Amino acid sequence: MPIPTHTIRCTKNERIAKDVYDVRFTKPEGFTFKAGQFVLFDVALIEKPTDMQTRALSIASLPDEHELGFIVKLKPGGRMSRWIAEVLKAGMEAKMKGPFGNFVLDRTTDKEYFFIATSAGVAPFRPMIVEALKAGEMRKIDLVFGVRSEEDLFWEQELAVLAKEHKNFSLHIGLSQPNESWKGHRGRVQTLAPAIAKDFSKKNVYICGSPDMTNELKKISLEEWGIEKKDLHVEGYI
């Protein structure tokens, strides 16, 4: 059965960090998805509107929220990036198809959840974590969130509040190129994650971010951290 295309309307397009946008759309009636899934947008080339290609975005909103939310990290010259930064305004319509993907929370495991994200790669983890905590999940949940510098950070306040309200959820932020005043972890998620986890045999691990990061971490996870394939879930975005 073919997946239908939906016409949706933009309700918000706001820059929330350096080269990072929070974009929201109306949710089609009857549209359902699982936390962690993505959709495909029809995106026209700005110079040639008839040149249409699809681009994937992970859904950053929860299944029970009334709008669909997305986080976009701009890529210089990218088709989706230029559409978001130069064209898309509140009130404009867009076409979307989905949902797709199996990057969803494994409810069958009894291991602790361990999430590793860089920049917009944190998008699918927000609905996963919030939904699990709302449902009364009591096992330990860690989110390792890495960006380059303070001006690249977003959602840190919302996530910190979540960690304060739920003792089993911990937020770990790492900056690879921080200012001198930064008091937190300095370095990439590749060094922060093992310092937090210590013993990965107890973890069900989810990794999302740029392909370079996810490919590197997938290799490290299996070869150095000793994570079993069944406990490793990886999604790269372009």
Residue frames as a rotation matrix with the C-alpha (Angstrom) as fourth column:
MET 1
0.577 0.817 0.000 0.00
0.817 -0.577 0.000 0.00
0.000 0.000 -1.000 0.00
PRO 2
-0.150 -0.691 0.707 1.58
0.630 -0.618 -0.471 3.31
0.762 0.374 0.528 -1.09
ILE 3
-0.313 -0.032 -0.949 2.33
0.866 -0.420 -0.271 5.90
-0.390 -0.907 0.160 1.59
PRO 4
0.571 0.671 0.473 0.23
0.810 -0.554 -0.192 9.02
0.133 0.493 -0.860 0.96
THR 5
-0.635 -0.685 0.358 1.58
0.632 -0.727 -0.270 12.51
0.445 0.055 0.894 0.38
HIS 6
0.260 0.709 -0.656 0.27
0.943 -0.333 0.013 15.16
-0.209 -0.622 -0.755 2.78
THR 7
-0.073 -0.213 0.974 -0.05
0.393 -0.904 -0.168 18.90
0.917 0.370 0.150 2.26
ILE 8
0.229 0.050 -0.972 0.95
0.972 -0.073 0.225 20.69
-0.059 -0.996 -0.065 5.45
ARG 9
0.654 0.064 0.754 1.26
0.234 -0.965 -0.121 24.37
0.720 0.255 -0.646 6.43
CYS 10
-0.409 -0.883 -0.232 4.25
0.626 -0.086 -0.775 25.95
0.664 -0.462 0.588 8.16
THR 11
0.744 0.661 -0.098 3.36
0.498 -0.452 0.740 27.53
0.445 -0.600 -0.665 11.51
LYS 12
0.842 -0.527 -0.116 6.89
-0.248 -0.568 0.785 28.49
-0.480 -0.632 -0.609 12.61
ASN 13
0.618 -0.769 0.164 10.38
0.638 0.369 -0.675 28.84
0.459 0.522 0.719 11.16
GLU 14
0.932 -0.213 0.294 12.80
-0.344 -0.775 0.530 30.20
0.115 -0.595 -0.796 13.75
ARG 15
0.137 -0.953 -0.270 16.58
-0.024 0.269 -0.963 30.18
0.990 0.139 0.014 14.06
ILE 16
0.953 0.293 0.071 17.38
-0.097 0.074 0.993 28.85
0.286 -0.953 0.099 17.55
ALA 17
0.469 -0.883 -0.006 21.20
0.213 0.106 0.971 28.53
-0.857 -0.457 0.238 17.32
LYS 18
-0.195 -0.609 -0.769 23.96
-0.704 -0.460 0.542 29.17
-0.683 0.646 -0.339 14.84
ASP 19
-0.624 -0.048 -0.780 22.75
-0.741 0.353 0.571 27.58
0.248 0.934 -0.256 11.57
VAL 20
-0.906 0.395 -0.152 20.01
0.422 0.874 -0.243 25.64
0.037 -0.284 -0.958 13.42
TYR 21
-0.655 0.744 0.131 16.30
-0.636 -0.637 0.436 26.16
0.408 0.202 0.890 12.75
ASP 22
-0.767 0.590 0.251 13.19
0.181 0.575 -0.798 25.03
-0.615 -0.567 -0.548 14.62
VAL 23
-0.788 0.488 -0.375 10.50
-0.558 -0.309 0.770 24.42
0.260 0.816 0.515 11.98
ARG 24
-0.709 0.613 0.349 6.91
0.089 0.568 -0.818 23.44
-0.699 -0.549 -0.457 12.69
PHE 25
-0.836 0.474 -0.278 3.96
-0.351 -0.070 0.934 22.42
0.423 0.878 0.224 10.55
THR 26
0.066 0.933 0.353 0.32
-0.990 0.105 -0.093 21.53
-0.124 -0.344 0.931 10.94
LYS 27
-0.815 -0.279 0.508 -0.26
-0.286 0.956 0.068 17.83
-0.505 -0.090 -0.858 11.50
PRO 28
-0.617 0.610 -0.496 -2.49
-0.534 0.138 0.834 16.12
0.578 0.780 0.240 8.91
GLU 29
0.158 0.779 0.607 -5.68
-0.982 0.187 0.015 14.67
-0.102 -0.598 0.795 10.32
GLY 30
0.951 0.289 0.110 -5.18
-0.291 0.957 -0.004 11.03
-0.106 -0.028 0.994 11.25
PHE 31
0.383 -0.885 -0.265 -1.39
-0.352 0.126 -0.927 11.19
0.854 0.449 -0.263 10.81
THR 32
0.934 -0.110 0.339 0.39
-0.286 0.336 0.897 8.86
-0.212 -0.935 0.283 13.24
PHE 33
0.357 -0.879 -0.316 4.03
-0.304 0.210 -0.929 7.94
0.883 0.428 -0.192 13.77
LYS 34
0.765 -0.237 -0.598 6.42
0.621 0.515 0.591 6.40
0.168 -0.824 0.541 16.28
ALA 35
0.850 -0.508 -0.141 8.94
-0.366 -0.761 0.535 8.51
-0.380 -0.403 -0.833 18.17
GLY 36
-0.059 -0.960 0.273 12.21
-0.077 0.277 0.958 8.40
-0.995 0.036 -0.090 16.23
GLN 37
0.153 0.177 0.972 10.74
0.863 0.455 -0.219 8.10
-0.481 0.873 -0.083 12.72
PHE 38
-0.676 -0.430 -0.599 11.30
0.064 -0.843 0.533 10.53
-0.734 0.322 0.598 9.82
VAL 39
0.549 0.814 0.191 9.38
0.360 -0.024 -0.933 11.99
-0.754 0.580 -0.306 6.89
LEU 40
-0.492 -0.653 0.576 10.32
0.812 -0.106 0.574 13.03
-0.314 0.750 0.582 3.36
PHE 41
0.216 0.496 -0.841 9.72
0.087 -0.868 -0.489 16.61
-0.973 0.032 -0.231 2.17
ASP 42
0.423 -0.065 0.904 9.37
0.906 -0.009 -0.424 17.67
0.036 0.998 0.055 -1.46
VAL 43
0.293 -0.422 -0.858 11.96
0.271 -0.824 0.497 20.43
-0.917 -0.379 -0.127 -1.83
ALA 44
0.872 0.082 0.482 12.29
0.488 -0.190 -0.852 22.52
0.022 0.978 -0.206 -4.98
LEU 45
-0.293 -0.955 0.056 15.54
0.952 -0.285 0.112 24.03
-0.091 0.086 0.992 -6.21
ILE 46
0.026 0.341 -0.940 15.23
0.406 -0.863 -0.302 27.76
-0.914 -0.373 -0.161 -5.57
GLU 47
-0.580 -0.350 -0.736 16.48
-0.436 -0.630 0.643 28.73
-0.689 0.693 0.213 -9.04
LYS 48
-0.706 0.347 -0.617 14.27
-0.507 0.361 0.783 26.12
0.494 0.866 -0.079 -10.75
PRO 49
-0.349 0.627 0.696 11.00
-0.872 0.054 -0.487 25.37
-0.343 -0.777 0.528 -8.90
THR 50
0.626 0.602 -0.496 10.16
-0.750 0.638 -0.173 22.51
0.212 0.480 0.851 -11.25
ASP 51
-0.181 -0.767 -0.615 13.33
-0.260 0.641 -0.723 20.68
0.948 0.029 -0.316 -10.09
MET 52
0.474 0.509 0.719 11.91
-0.832 -0.009 0.555 18.75
0.289 -0.861 0.419 -7.15
GLN 53
-0.330 -0.551 -0.767 13.73
-0.093 0.827 -0.554 16.29
0.939 -0.111 -0.324 -4.88
THR 54
0.779 0.600 -0.181 12.93
0.084 0.187 0.979 14.72
0.621 -0.778 0.095 -1.52
ARG 55
-0.408 -0.854 0.323 14.81
-0.341 -0.185 -0.922 15.40
0.847 -0.486 -0.216 1.71
ALA 56
0.172 0.442 -0.880 14.46
0.568 0.686 0.456 13.51
0.805 -0.578 -0.133 5.00
LEU 57
-0.400 -0.255 0.880 13.91
-0.574 -0.679 -0.458 15.07
0.715 -0.688 0.125 8.41
SER 58
-0.685 0.156 -0.711 13.48
0.569 0.724 -0.390 13.28
0.454 -0.672 -0.585 11.74
ILE 59
0.299 0.863 0.408 10.34
0.175 -0.470 0.865 14.24
0.938 -0.188 -0.292 13.61
ALA 60
-0.746 -0.661 0.078 11.28
0.114 -0.243 -0.963 16.19
0.656 -0.710 0.256 16.76
SER 61
-0.308 0.728 0.612 7.75
-0.905 -0.423 0.048 16.44
0.294 -0.539 0.789 18.16
LEU 62
-0.804 0.104 0.585 5.90
-0.268 0.815 -0.514 13.80
-0.530 -0.570 -0.628 20.16
PRO 63
-0.854 0.505 0.125 3.20
0.418 0.523 0.743 11.64
0.309 0.687 -0.657 18.56
ASP 64
-0.020 0.924 -0.382 0.57
0.999 0.007 -0.035 13.26
-0.030 -0.382 -0.924 20.81
GLU 65
-0.531 -0.186 -0.827 1.57
0.265 -0.963 0.046 16.89
-0.805 -0.195 0.560 20.10
HIS 66
0.451 0.892 0.013 -0.76
0.321 -0.148 -0.935 18.86
-0.833 0.426 -0.354 17.84
GLU 67
0.751 -0.272 -0.602 1.99
-0.639 -0.532 -0.556 20.04
-0.169 0.802 -0.573 15.45
LEU 68
0.786 -0.607 0.117 4.88
0.615 0.749 -0.245 18.36
0.061 0.264 0.962 13.64
GLY 69
0.819 -0.545 -0.178 8.25
-0.428 -0.788 0.442 19.74
-0.381 -0.285 -0.879 14.71
PHE 70
0.749 -0.637 0.183 11.65
0.614 0.564 -0.552 19.45
0.248 0.525 0.814 13.02
ILE 71
0.577 -0.685 -0.444 15.19
-0.096 -0.597 0.797 20.63
-0.811 -0.418 -0.410 13.70
VAL 72
0.879 -0.273 0.391 17.32
0.446 0.178 -0.877 21.60
0.170 0.945 0.278 10.70
LYS 73
0.264 -0.883 -0.387 21.08
0.228 -0.333 0.915 22.11
-0.937 -0.330 0.113 10.80
LEU 74
0.863 0.140 -0.485 22.01
-0.374 -0.468 -0.801 24.17
-0.339 0.873 -0.351 7.75
LYS 75
0.164 -0.798 0.580 24.45
0.650 0.529 0.546 22.71
-0.743 0.287 0.605 5.28
PRO 76
-0.231 -0.280 -0.932 26.12
-0.299 -0.891 0.342 25.39
-0.926 0.358 0.122 3.08
GLY 77
-0.652 -0.003 -0.759 24.47
-0.753 -0.122 0.647 25.36
-0.095 0.992 0.077 -0.32
GLY 78
-0.917 0.299 0.263 22.19
0.263 0.951 -0.163 22.46
-0.299 -0.080 -0.951 0.58
ARG 79
-0.651 0.728 0.217 18.82
0.176 -0.134 0.975 22.26
0.739 0.673 -0.041 -1.12
MET 80
0.259 0.761 -0.595 16.85
0.803 0.173 0.571 21.80
0.538 -0.625 -0.566 2.12
SER 81
-0.259 -0.455 -0.852 19.02
0.875 -0.484 -0.008 24.33
-0.408 -0.748 0.523 3.96
ARG 82
-0.988 -0.124 0.096 18.45
0.155 -0.859 0.488 27.05
0.022 0.497 0.868 1.38
TRP 83
-0.287 0.955 0.068 14.70
0.328 0.031 0.944 26.33
0.900 0.294 -0.323 1.33
ILE 84
0.271 0.357 -0.894 14.52
0.946 0.070 0.315 26.66
0.175 -0.932 -0.318 5.11
ALA 85
-0.319 -0.553 -0.770 16.71
0.740 -0.653 0.163 29.77
-0.592 -0.518 0.617 5.37
GLU 86
-0.951 -0.216 -0.223 15.62
0.034 -0.785 0.618 31.65
-0.308 0.580 0.754 2.24
VAL 87
-0.734 0.674 -0.088 12.11
-0.124 -0.005 0.992 30.55
0.668 0.739 0.088 1.28
LEU 88
-0.262 0.720 -0.643 10.00
0.692 0.605 0.395 28.93
0.673 -0.342 -0.656 3.99
LYS 89
-0.835 0.122 0.536 7.78
-0.390 -0.819 -0.421 31.28
0.388 -0.561 0.731 5.99
ALA 90
-0.759 0.642 0.109 4.87
0.193 0.382 -0.904 30.73
-0.622 -0.665 -0.414 8.38
GLY 91
0.128 0.907 -0.400 1.68
-0.458 -0.304 -0.835 30.20
-0.880 0.290 0.377 6.38
MET 92
-0.204 -0.280 -0.938 3.40
-0.977 0.120 0.177 28.53
0.063 0.953 -0.298 3.41
GLU 93
0.789 0.521 0.326 2.38
-0.520 0.848 -0.097 25.03
-0.327 -0.093 0.941 2.34
ALA 94
-0.399 -0.888 -0.227 4.69
-0.912 0.359 0.200 22.07
-0.096 0.287 -0.953 1.81
LYS 95
0.628 0.562 -0.538 4.29
-0.628 0.774 0.075 18.46
0.459 0.291 0.839 0.74
MET 96
-0.361 -0.680 0.638 5.42
-0.927 0.335 -0.167 15.62
-0.100 -0.652 -0.752 2.98
LYS 97
0.418 0.431 -0.800 5.35
-0.487 0.849 0.203 11.83
0.767 0.305 0.565 2.82
GLY 98
-0.724 -0.686 -0.073 5.79
-0.328 0.435 -0.838 9.41
0.607 -0.583 -0.540 5.70
PRO 99
0.506 -0.792 0.341 6.42
-0.796 -0.277 0.538 8.28
-0.331 -0.544 -0.771 8.29
PHE 100
0.637 -0.421 -0.646 9.42
-0.185 0.729 -0.659 6.05
0.748 0.539 0.387 7.61
GLY 101
-0.191 -0.954 0.232 12.15
-0.602 -0.073 -0.795 4.30
0.775 -0.291 -0.560 9.55
ASN 102
0.579 0.284 -0.764 12.85
0.300 0.797 0.524 1.77
0.758 -0.532 0.376 12.27
PHE 103
-0.599 -0.794 0.101 14.97
0.263 -0.315 -0.912 4.05
0.756 -0.520 0.398 14.47
VAL 104
0.321 0.808 0.495 12.57
-0.479 -0.312 0.820 3.65
0.817 -0.501 0.287 17.39
LEU 105
-0.201 -0.403 0.893 12.91
-0.978 0.025 -0.209 2.71
0.062 -0.915 -0.399 21.04
ASP 106
-0.425 -0.034 -0.904 13.47
-0.154 0.987 0.035 -0.99
0.892 0.155 -0.425 21.72
ARG 107
0.137 0.599 0.789 10.82
-0.917 -0.226 0.330 -1.81
0.376 -0.769 0.518 24.31
THR 108
0.811 0.211 -0.545 11.87
-0.117 0.972 0.202 -5.46
0.573 -0.100 0.814 24.58
THR 109
-0.138 -0.962 -0.237 15.28
0.242 0.199 -0.950 -4.83
0.960 -0.189 0.205 26.16
ASP 110
0.804 0.319 -0.502 15.85
0.551 -0.083 0.830 -4.66
0.223 -0.944 -0.242 29.90
LYS 111
-0.219 -0.967 -0.127 19.05
0.974 -0.210 -0.085 -2.64
0.056 -0.143 0.988 29.44
GLU 112
0.093 0.165 -0.982 19.48
0.440 -0.892 -0.108 1.05
-0.893 -0.422 -0.156 30.18
TYR 113
0.742 0.229 0.630 18.95
0.670 -0.282 -0.686 3.54
0.021 0.931 -0.363 27.35
PHE 114
-0.013 -0.823 -0.568 22.01
0.419 -0.520 0.744 5.48
-0.908 -0.228 0.352 26.21
PHE 115
0.798 0.398 0.453 21.61
0.583 -0.316 -0.748 8.18
-0.155 0.861 -0.485 23.53
ILE 116
-0.265 -0.896 -0.357 24.46
0.520 -0.445 0.729 9.92
-0.812 0.008 0.584 21.68
ALA 117
0.628 0.554 0.546 23.70
0.767 -0.323 -0.554 12.89
-0.131 0.767 -0.628 19.41
THR 118
-0.636 -0.697 -0.331 25.46
0.584 -0.715 0.383 15.74
-0.504 0.050 0.862 17.67
SER 119
-0.934 0.237 -0.269 23.59
-0.321 -0.886 0.335 18.93
-0.159 0.399 0.903 16.68
ALA 120
-0.181 0.952 -0.248 20.27
-0.976 -0.144 0.160 18.21
0.117 0.271 0.955 14.88
GLY 121
-0.489 -0.070 -0.870 20.85
-0.183 0.983 0.024 14.51
0.853 0.171 -0.493 15.53
VAL 122
-0.986 0.166 0.032 19.19
-0.012 0.118 -0.993 15.10
-0.169 -0.979 -0.115 18.90
ALA 123
-0.542 0.824 -0.164 15.82
-0.814 -0.468 0.344 15.64
0.207 0.320 0.924 17.13
PRO 124
0.025 0.643 -0.766 14.50
-0.295 0.737 0.609 12.03
0.955 0.210 0.208 17.26
PHE 125
-0.627 -0.349 -0.696 15.68
0.487 0.522 -0.700 11.61
0.608 -0.779 -0.157 20.85
ARG 126
-0.857 0.360 0.369 13.42
-0.505 -0.732 -0.457 14.31
0.106 -0.578 0.809 22.27
PRO 127
0.138 0.983 -0.122 10.19
-0.894 0.176 0.411 12.40
0.426 0.053 0.903 21.52
MET 128
0.054 -0.176 -0.983 11.78
0.086 0.982 -0.171 9.08
0.995 -0.075 0.068 22.49
ILE 129
-0.813 -0.505 -0.292 12.92
0.331 0.013 -0.944 10.33
0.480 -0.863 0.156 25.89
VAL 130
-0.753 0.559 0.348 9.90
-0.656 -0.679 -0.328 12.47
0.053 -0.475 0.878 26.76
GLU 131
0.168 0.859 -0.484 7.43
-0.728 0.439 0.526 9.77
0.665 0.264 0.699 25.74
ALA 132
-0.124 -0.299 -0.946 9.28
0.305 0.896 -0.323 7.12
0.944 -0.329 -0.020 27.77
LEU 133
-0.957 -0.281 -0.067 9.41
0.159 -0.320 -0.934 9.32
0.241 -0.905 0.351 30.87
LYS 134
-0.461 0.869 0.180 5.73
-0.864 -0.486 0.134 10.26
0.204 -0.094 0.975 30.52
ALA 135
0.300 0.574 -0.762 4.90
-0.437 0.792 0.425 6.55
0.848 0.206 0.489 30.40
GLY 136
0.835 0.066 0.546 6.67
-0.549 0.154 0.821 6.03
-0.030 -0.986 0.165 33.72
GLU 137
0.603 -0.689 -0.402 9.94
0.234 0.635 -0.736 4.56
0.762 0.350 0.544 32.49
MET 138
0.961 -0.189 0.203 12.19
-0.252 -0.287 0.924 4.14
-0.116 -0.939 -0.323 35.53
ARG 139
0.555 -0.816 0.159 15.38
0.810 0.574 0.120 2.68
-0.189 0.062 0.980 34.08
LYS 140
0.032 -0.656 -0.754 18.43
0.235 -0.728 0.644 4.94
-0.971 -0.198 0.131 33.71
ILE 141
0.686 0.178 0.706 18.44
0.727 -0.133 -0.673 7.10
-0.026 0.975 -0.221 30.58
ASP 142
-0.042 -0.759 -0.650 21.49
0.371 -0.616 0.695 9.12
-0.928 -0.212 0.307 29.47
LEU 143
0.870 0.218 0.443 21.68
0.492 -0.311 -0.813 11.66
-0.040 0.925 -0.377 26.66
VAL 144
-0.148 -0.943 -0.298 25.14
0.564 -0.328 0.758 12.68
-0.812 -0.056 0.581 25.45
PHE 145
0.793 0.530 0.300 24.65
0.576 -0.493 -0.652 15.82
-0.198 0.690 -0.696 23.33
GLY 146
-0.155 -0.959 -0.236 27.59
0.660 -0.278 0.698 17.32
-0.735 -0.047 0.676 21.46
VAL 147
0.909 0.260 0.326 27.96
0.416 -0.599 -0.684 20.54
0.017 0.757 -0.653 19.46
ARG 148
0.170 -0.914 0.367 30.90
0.654 -0.174 -0.736 22.71
0.737 0.365 0.569 18.47
SER 149
-0.868 -0.486 0.103 30.49
0.290 -0.664 -0.690 25.77
0.404 -0.569 0.717 20.74
GLU 150
-0.689 0.603 -0.402 28.04
0.343 -0.217 -0.914 27.63
-0.638 -0.768 -0.057 22.97
GLU 151
-0.456 0.527 -0.718 26.44
-0.692 -0.717 -0.086 29.40
-0.560 0.457 0.691 20.00
ASP 152
-0.650 0.204 -0.732 25.58
-0.504 0.605 0.616 26.01
0.568 0.769 -0.291 18.49
LEU 153
-0.960 0.242 -0.141 23.65
0.268 0.642 -0.718 24.87
-0.083 -0.727 -0.681 21.57
PHE 154
-0.420 0.899 0.123 19.87
-0.722 -0.414 0.555 24.58
0.550 0.144 0.823 21.65
TRP 155
0.419 0.755 -0.504 17.24
-0.201 0.618 0.760 22.77
0.886 -0.217 0.411 23.79
GLU 156
-0.556 -0.726 -0.404 19.70
0.198 0.356 -0.913 22.71
0.807 -0.588 -0.054 26.70
GLN 157
-0.756 0.312 0.576 17.25
-0.647 -0.492 -0.582 24.44
0.102 -0.813 0.574 29.04
GLU 158
0.320 0.929 -0.186 14.30
-0.892 0.362 0.271 22.17
0.319 0.080 0.944 28.16
LEU 159
0.311 -0.272 -0.911 16.46
0.004 0.959 -0.285 19.07
0.951 0.085 0.299 28.53
ALA 160
-0.777 -0.623 0.091 17.94
-0.045 -0.090 -0.995 20.32
0.628 -0.777 0.042 31.82
VAL 161
-0.327 0.763 0.558 14.42
-0.944 -0.296 -0.149 20.81
0.052 -0.575 0.817 33.22
LEU 162
0.560 0.521 -0.645 13.54
-0.556 0.813 0.174 17.28
0.615 0.261 0.744 32.13
ALA 163
-0.171 -0.735 -0.656 16.62
0.204 0.625 -0.754 15.95
0.964 -0.263 0.044 33.94
LYS 164
-0.840 -0.114 0.530 15.67
-0.431 -0.453 -0.781 17.88
0.329 -0.884 0.331 37.07
GLU 165
0.019 0.968 0.249 12.13
-0.998 0.003 0.063 16.49
0.061 -0.250 0.966 37.05
HIS 166
0.921 0.273 -0.277 13.18
-0.294 0.955 -0.036 12.89
0.255 0.114 0.960 36.39
LYS 167
0.459 -0.779 0.427 16.04
-0.716 -0.039 0.697 11.51
-0.527 -0.625 -0.576 38.49
ASN 168
0.325 -0.321 0.890 16.59
0.316 0.923 0.218 8.59
-0.891 0.210 0.401 36.10
PHE 169
0.746 -0.075 0.662 17.32
0.645 -0.168 -0.745 10.92
0.168 0.983 -0.077 33.16
SER 170
0.270 -0.748 -0.606 20.74
0.384 -0.493 0.781 12.58
-0.883 -0.443 0.154 32.85
LEU 171
0.978 0.016 0.206 21.89
0.191 -0.450 -0.872 15.18
0.079 0.893 -0.443 30.31
HIS 172
0.227 -0.965 -0.130 25.57
0.503 0.002 0.865 15.35
-0.834 -0.262 0.486 29.37
ILE 173
0.992 0.126 -0.002 26.63
0.073 -0.586 -0.807 18.23
-0.103 0.800 -0.591 27.09
GLY 174
0.143 -0.988 0.054 30.02
0.624 0.132 0.770 18.32
-0.768 -0.076 0.636 25.41
LEU 175
0.921 0.075 -0.382 31.54
-0.202 -0.748 -0.633 21.11
-0.333 0.660 -0.674 23.31
SER 176
0.592 -0.722 0.358 34.38
0.801 0.577 -0.162 20.36
-0.090 0.382 0.920 20.92
GLN 177
-0.415 -0.721 0.554 35.48
0.714 -0.636 -0.292 24.01
0.563 0.274 0.779 20.55
PRO 178
0.524 0.733 -0.434 34.13
0.837 -0.348 0.423 25.87
0.159 -0.585 -0.795 23.61
ASN 179
0.485 -0.325 0.812 34.92
-0.198 -0.945 -0.260 29.37
0.852 -0.034 -0.523 24.83
GLU 180
-0.573 -0.817 -0.075 37.34
-0.062 0.134 -0.989 29.75
0.818 -0.562 -0.128 27.73
SER 181
-0.542 0.413 0.732 34.44
-0.831 -0.390 -0.396 30.34
0.122 -0.823 0.555 30.12
TRP 182
0.305 0.711 -0.634 32.81
-0.584 0.665 0.465 26.95
0.752 0.229 0.618 29.40
LYS 183
-0.158 -0.304 0.940 32.65
-0.979 0.176 -0.108 24.89
-0.132 -0.936 -0.325 32.59
GLY 184
0.709 0.575 0.407 31.35
-0.523 0.817 -0.243 21.64
-0.472 -0.041 0.880 31.10
HIS 185
0.364 -0.550 0.751 32.94
0.429 0.815 0.389 18.81
-0.827 0.181 0.533 29.15
ARG 186
0.293 -0.385 -0.875 35.47
-0.792 -0.611 0.004 19.80
-0.536 0.691 -0.484 26.50
GLY 187
-0.793 -0.579 0.189 35.80
-0.358 0.695 0.624 17.38
-0.493 0.427 -0.758 23.61
ARG 188
-0.508 0.574 -0.643 33.80
-0.701 0.158 0.695 15.27
0.500 0.804 0.322 21.22
VAL 189
0.484 0.783 0.390 31.05
-0.875 0.417 0.248 12.80
0.031 -0.461 0.887 22.09
GLN 190
0.521 -0.355 -0.776 33.51
-0.133 0.864 -0.485 10.04
0.843 0.356 0.403 21.20
THR 191
-0.605 -0.784 -0.141 35.43
0.079 0.117 -0.990 10.82
0.792 -0.610 -0.009 24.41
LEU 192
-0.537 0.470 0.701 32.49
-0.822 -0.477 -0.310 11.88
0.189 -0.743 0.642 26.57
ALA 193
0.390 0.832 -0.394 30.29
-0.725 0.541 0.425 8.80
0.567 0.120 0.815 25.98
PRO 194
0.184 -0.319 -0.930 32.66
0.282 0.923 -0.261 6.13
0.942 -0.214 0.260 27.42
ALA 195
-0.850 -0.480 0.218 33.41
-0.029 -0.370 -0.928 8.34
0.526 -0.796 0.301 30.43
ILE 196
-0.301 0.843 0.447 29.67
-0.945 -0.325 -0.023 8.41
0.126 -0.429 0.894 31.20
ALA 197
0.530 0.635 -0.563 28.72
-0.629 0.739 0.241 4.82
0.569 0.226 0.791 30.34
LYS 198
-0.092 -0.726 0.681 31.79
-0.957 0.255 0.142 3.09
-0.277 -0.639 -0.718 31.81
ASP 199
-0.746 -0.101 0.658 30.23
-0.041 0.994 0.106 -0.35
-0.664 0.053 -0.746 31.12
PHE 200
-0.527 0.531 -0.664 28.43
-0.848 -0.375 0.373 -0.52
-0.051 0.760 0.648 27.78
SER 201
-0.911 0.187 -0.366 27.30
0.097 0.963 0.251 -4.11
0.400 0.194 -0.896 28.36
LYS 202
-0.573 0.718 -0.395 24.42
0.633 0.082 -0.770 -2.65
-0.520 -0.691 -0.502 30.39
LYS 203
-0.400 0.328 -0.856 23.38
-0.298 -0.930 -0.216 -0.18
-0.866 0.169 0.470 27.69
ASN 204
0.177 0.476 0.861 21.03
0.886 0.304 -0.350 -0.15
-0.429 0.825 -0.368 24.72
VAL 205
-0.407 -0.609 -0.681 22.75
0.314 -0.793 0.522 2.49
-0.858 -0.002 0.514 22.57
TYR 206
0.602 0.600 0.528 21.27
0.758 -0.222 -0.613 4.93
-0.250 0.769 -0.588 20.05
ILE 207
-0.412 -0.805 -0.427 23.47
0.464 -0.589 0.661 7.20
-0.784 0.074 0.616 17.91
CYS 208
0.520 0.582 0.625 22.27
0.845 -0.242 -0.477 10.00
-0.126 0.776 -0.618 15.60
GLY 209
0.325 -0.433 -0.841 24.16
-0.045 -0.895 0.443 12.77
-0.945 -0.106 -0.311 13.85
SER 210
0.355 -0.260 -0.898 26.26
-0.904 -0.339 -0.259 13.45
-0.237 0.904 -0.355 10.76
PRO 211
0.941 0.026 -0.337 27.33
-0.168 0.900 -0.403 10.42
0.292 0.436 0.851 8.70
ASP 212
0.037 -0.999 -0.035 30.99
-0.293 0.023 -0.956 11.03
0.955 0.045 -0.292 9.56
MET 213
-0.396 -0.137 0.908 30.23
-0.906 -0.101 -0.411 10.90
0.148 -0.985 -0.084 13.29
THR 214
0.538 0.710 0.455 27.83
-0.772 0.632 -0.073 7.98
-0.339 -0.312 0.888 13.14
ASN 215
0.779 -0.307 -0.546 30.13
-0.183 0.721 -0.668 5.88
0.599 0.620 0.506 10.95
GLU 216
-0.283 -0.941 0.185 33.07
-0.431 -0.048 -0.901 6.51
0.857 -0.335 -0.392 13.27
LEU 217
-0.323 0.214 0.922 31.05
-0.942 0.015 -0.334 5.79
-0.086 -0.977 0.196 16.40
LYS 218
0.783 0.607 -0.136 29.53
-0.621 0.777 -0.104 2.64
0.042 0.166 0.985 14.93
LYS 219
0.379 -0.747 -0.546 33.04
-0.070 0.565 -0.822 1.27
0.923 0.350 0.162 14.37
ILE 220
-0.572 -0.612 0.546 34.24
-0.540 -0.219 -0.812 2.32
0.617 -0.760 -0.206 17.82
SER 221
0.121 0.745 0.656 31.10
-0.992 0.107 0.062 0.95
-0.024 -0.659 0.752 19.48
LEU 222
0.914 0.301 -0.272 31.52
-0.345 0.930 -0.130 -2.52
0.214 0.213 0.953 18.08
GLU 223
0.436 -0.830 -0.348 35.32
0.231 0.477 -0.848 -2.79
0.870 0.290 0.399 18.15
GLU 224
-0.588 -0.755 0.291 36.36
-0.030 -0.340 -0.940 -0.82
0.808 -0.561 0.177 21.25
TRP 225
-0.447 0.475 0.758 33.31
-0.878 -0.396 -0.270 -0.44
0.172 -0.786 0.594 23.48
GLY 226
-0.998 -0.058 -0.002 32.18
-0.057 0.988 -0.144 -4.03
0.011 -0.143 -0.990 23.00
ILE 227
-0.296 0.955 -0.020 28.55
-0.703 -0.232 -0.673 -3.21
-0.647 -0.185 0.740 22.25
GLU 228
-0.555 0.196 0.808 26.57
0.436 0.896 0.083 -6.08
-0.708 0.399 -0.583 20.76
LYS 229
-0.967 0.153 0.206 24.98
0.136 -0.377 0.916 -5.42
0.218 0.913 0.344 17.36
LYS 230
-0.193 0.971 -0.141 21.50
0.776 0.239 0.584 -6.04
0.601 0.003 -0.799 18.77
ASP 231
0.286 0.246 -0.926 22.06
0.875 -0.462 0.148 -3.23
-0.391 -0.852 -0.347 21.29
LEU 232
-0.622 -0.594 -0.510 23.30
0.286 -0.779 0.558 -0.66
-0.729 0.201 0.654 18.76
HIS 233
0.390 0.794 0.467 20.97
0.859 -0.130 -0.496 1.59
-0.333 0.594 -0.732 16.74
VAL 234
-0.530 -0.716 -0.454 22.49
0.411 -0.686 0.601 4.13
-0.741 0.132 0.658 14.35
GLU 235
0.553 0.662 0.506 20.92
0.802 -0.260 -0.537 6.84
-0.224 0.703 -0.675 12.14
GLY 236
-0.580 -0.761 -0.292 22.94
0.584 -0.638 0.502 9.32
-0.568 0.120 0.814 10.10
TYR 237
0.655 0.749 -0.100 21.54
0.476 -0.512 -0.715 12.46
-0.587 0.421 -0.692 8.47
ILE 238
-0.280 -0.721 0.633 22.92
0.958 -0.166 0.235 14.35
-0.065 0.673 0.737 5.48
